[in-house]
Amino acid sequence: LPGQKILEVLSRFVCLTMSEEIQVIGAGFGRTGTLSLKLALEILLQKPCHHMKEVSILQARSWEALYEGKDVDVHEMLKGFGSCCDFPSSVFYKRLMEEYPNAKVVLTTREPEKWYDSARSTIYLPRTFPYKLLMPFIPLAWSHAKMIRTVVWDGVFQGRFEDREHTVQVFRDWEAEVKRYVPRERLLVFSAKEGWEPLCKFLNVPVPDVPYPNVNQGSTFRPIMKGAIVTGFVLFFVLPVSVAAYFGFGRTQ
């Protein structure tokens, strides 16, 4: 009956929004529409979605420790979040499936070659010159860069991200493994261009009366990195030189 179906959908929606557990685990790599998915899940679940943007200095150390096999309280790290996606959490989707057995998995996907070009020109920038020289002097950026280097660049991609053929194959193999490992009823392979319909159907929730989020992080990433360079230059060069000049000048008086 239509009325009964509506009640079932509303009941499922209430359960999702009221739950204190992670309800959705993103298993896709960064630059596959994960920021748009984050915003979409926050609309659907009415709870924050954990994304790389939420990683603090202390959390960066915890994710790195988790990768190294140390004892980490995943529930404490993700406390207050209703879902997670993007690096670094996507690397640990198998562990998260064990921790949250009722959670569903969304594999965000993209054409592999286009994904590589996008990732190399955005999230890989901190590993390139001159950015990597300044990272140690920006605490938050350095903690992120160190963790991502350990977990993603040296971990998932075995230190060979700049090898295009190798990295594209890792991308393909990752998606194949997610599809193999995650039970069919728990998995949605999803592209942002598909919009709300498949995601809402998968989660059994109503389609929102707003457009699906379309966030192109690539258009803002380079300005952010340029800002980081300016910050690093000021902290590493301008400030020390100014202080030295000030005290040096004082001694000559």
LUMDOPA-970301 format. One record per residue (C-alpha): residue number from 1; residue in three letters; x, y, z. Coordinates in steps of 0.5 Angstrom, whole numbers. Example, Ala and Ser with C-alpha at 12.3 -4.5 7.8 and 13.67 -1.06 7.14 Angstrom:
REM LUMDOPA-970301
1,ALA,25,-9,16
2,SER,27,-2,14
//
This chain:
REM LUMDOPA-970301
1,LEU,0,0,0
2,PRO,3,7,-2
3,GLY,1,10,5
4,GLN,5,4,9
5,LYS,11,5,4
6,ILE,11,12,6
7,LEU,11,10,13
8,GLU,17,5,12
9,VAL,21,10,8
10,LEU,20,15,14
11,SER,21,10,19
12,ARG,28,9,16
13,PHE,30,16,15
14,VAL,28,17,23
15,CYS,33,11,24
16,LEU,38,14,20
17,THR,38,21,23
18,MET,37,19,30
19,SER,43,13,30
20,GLU,49,15,34
21,GLU,53,10,29
22,ILE,57,11,23
23,GLN,51,9,18
24,VAL,55,10,11
25,ILE,62,9,10
26,GLY,65,12,3
27,ALA,70,7,0
28,GLY,72,11,-6
29,PHE,79,15,-7
30,GLY,80,22,-6
31,ARG,78,26,-12
32,THR,72,22,-14
33,GLY,67,26,-12
34,THR,68,25,-4
35,LEU,67,32,-2
36,SER,60,33,-6
37,LEU,58,26,-3
38,LYS,60,29,4
39,LEU,55,35,3
40,ALA,50,30,1
41,LEU,50,25,6
42,GLU,50,31,11
43,ILE,43,33,8
44,LEU,41,26,8
45,LEU,43,24,15
46,GLN,43,31,19
47,LYS,49,29,22
48,PRO,57,31,20
49,CYS,60,27,15
50,HIS,68,25,17
51,HIS,72,28,11
52,MET,79,30,10
53,LYS,77,37,12
54,GLU,75,34,19
55,VAL,82,31,21
56,SER,86,35,26
57,ILE,93,34,28
58,LEU,91,29,33
59,GLN,87,25,29
60,ALA,92,25,23
61,ARG,97,22,28
62,SER,91,17,30
63,TRP,90,15,23
64,GLU,97,14,22
65,ALA,98,10,28
66,LEU,92,6,25
67,TYR,95,4,19
68,GLU,101,2,23
69,GLY,97,-3,26
70,LYS,97,0,33
71,ASP,91,0,38
72,VAL,86,6,36
73,ASP,79,7,38
74,VAL,76,8,32
75,HIS,69,9,35
76,GLU,72,15,39
77,MET,75,18,33
78,LEU,69,18,29
79,LYS,64,20,35
80,GLY,59,25,33
81,PHE,59,23,26
82,GLY,54,20,22
83,SER,58,18,16
84,CYS,65,18,13
85,CYS,68,19,6
86,ASP,75,21,3
87,PHE,82,19,5
88,PRO,84,17,10
89,SER,78,14,12
90,SER,76,10,6
91,VAL,83,7,6
92,PHE,80,3,12
93,TYR,73,1,10
94,LYS,74,-6,11
95,ARG,76,-5,19
96,LEU,70,0,19
97,MET,65,-5,16
98,GLU,67,-9,22
99,GLU,67,-4,27
100,TYR,60,-2,24
101,PRO,57,-8,22
102,ASN,50,-4,20
103,ALA,53,1,16
104,LYS,53,1,8
105,VAL,58,2,3
106,VAL,59,8,-2
107,LEU,64,7,-7
108,THR,65,13,-11
109,THR,68,12,-18
110,ARG,71,16,-24
111,GLU,74,15,-30
112,PRO,81,13,-28
113,GLU,85,17,-33
114,LYS,81,23,-31
115,TRP,82,21,-24
116,TYR,89,21,-24
117,ASP,90,28,-27
118,SER,85,31,-22
119,ALA,89,28,-16
120,ARG,96,30,-19
121,SER,94,37,-20
122,THR,91,38,-13
123,ILE,91,33,-7
124,TYR,98,31,-9
125,LEU,101,38,-10
126,PRO,104,38,-2
127,ARG,108,32,-5
128,THR,111,37,-10
129,PHE,116,43,-10
130,PRO,116,48,-7
131,TYR,110,46,-3
132,LYS,114,40,0
133,LEU,119,45,3
134,LEU,115,49,7
135,MET,110,44,10
136,PRO,114,42,16
137,PHE,113,50,18
138,ILE,106,49,18
139,PRO,104,45,23
140,LEU,97,43,21
141,ALA,99,42,14
142,TRP,105,38,16
143,SER,101,33,20
144,HIS,96,32,14
145,ALA,102,31,9
146,LYS,106,26,14
147,MET,99,22,15
148,ILE,97,22,8
149,ARG,104,20,6
150,THR,104,14,10
151,VAL,97,12,9
152,VAL,96,14,2
153,TRP,102,16,-2
154,ASP,107,11,1
155,GLY,102,6,3
156,VAL,96,5,-2
157,PHE,101,7,-8
158,GLN,107,4,-5
159,GLY,111,11,-6
160,ARG,110,10,-14
161,PHE,104,15,-15
162,GLU,108,19,-20
163,ASP,108,13,-24
164,ARG,102,14,-28
165,GLU,101,7,-31
166,HIS,102,4,-24
167,THR,97,9,-20
168,VAL,92,8,-25
169,GLN,92,0,-24
170,VAL,92,1,-17
171,PHE,86,5,-18
172,ARG,82,0,-22
173,ASP,85,-6,-17
174,TRP,82,-2,-11
175,GLU,75,-1,-14
176,ALA,75,-9,-16
177,GLU,77,-11,-9
178,VAL,71,-6,-6
179,LYS,66,-10,-11
180,ARG,69,-17,-9
181,TYR,69,-16,-1
182,VAL,63,-12,0
183,PRO,57,-16,0
184,ARG,52,-13,-6
185,GLU,46,-11,-1
186,ARG,51,-7,3
187,LEU,55,-3,-3
188,LEU,53,2,-8
189,VAL,58,4,-14
190,PHE,56,11,-15
191,SER,58,17,-19
192,ALA,56,24,-17
193,LYS,53,26,-24
194,GLU,48,21,-22
195,GLY,45,25,-17
196,TRP,40,24,-11
197,GLU,36,18,-14
198,PRO,41,12,-13
199,LEU,44,14,-7
200,CYS,37,16,-4
201,LYS,34,9,-6
202,PHE,40,5,-3
203,LEU,39,9,4
204,ASN,32,8,3
205,VAL,30,16,5
206,PRO,26,21,1
207,VAL,30,25,-5
208,PRO,31,32,-2
209,ASP,28,38,-5
210,VAL,35,41,-7
211,PRO,40,40,-12
212,TYR,45,35,-11
213,PRO,52,38,-9
214,ASN,56,40,-14
215,VAL,63,42,-11
216,ASN,69,42,-15
217,GLN,75,42,-10
218,GLY,80,43,-16
219,SER,78,50,-17
220,THR,80,52,-10
221,PHE,85,47,-8
222,ARG,91,51,-12
223,PRO,89,58,-9
224,ILE,89,54,-2
225,MET,96,52,-3
226,LYS,99,58,-5
227,GLY,96,61,1
228,ALA,100,56,5
229,ILE,106,58,1
230,VAL,105,65,3
231,THR,104,63,10
232,GLY,110,58,10
233,PHE,115,64,7
234,VAL,113,68,13
235,LEU,114,63,18
236,PHE,120,61,16
237,PHE,124,67,13
238,VAL,120,73,14
239,LEU,119,73,21
240,PRO,126,70,23
241,VAL,129,75,19
242,SER,125,81,22
243,VAL,126,78,29
244,ALA,134,77,28
245,ALA,134,84,25
246,TYR,130,87,31
247,PHE,135,84,36
248,GLY,141,86,32
249,PHE,139,93,31
250,GLY,138,93,39
251,ARG,145,91,40
252,THR,148,96,36
253,GLN,144,102,40
//
